[in-house]
Amino acid sequence: MARSPQSLAELYAEHQRVKAEAKALYDRADKLLSKLVRTWKKNRTAEVEPGKRLEIEDKFRGQVKAFAPGFAHRYDLKLKTVDPA
């Protein structure tokens, strides 16, 4: 187990490291979400899991034509059960 940082400098350095990692993960998730939304718009009825499809709700009031990073929080992803036809 790693020792916990003790000094102010060590705490600051650890905070900056974690903050940079979090930003990188957020940016990666934002890019994947952008790709997911574009792909979903091409085939909204495709199954994500057996018997389930993805439904994406755009919760933004004003529609934006291009996907802009930072607007990722506006999408609400839901899995819906496919009605057997």
Secondary structure, DSSP 4 states (H G I P E B T S, - for coil): -PPPP-SHHHHHHHHHHHHHHHHHHHHHHHHHHHHHHHHHHH-TT-EEETTEEEEEEE--SS--SS--TT-GGGEEEEEEEPPP-
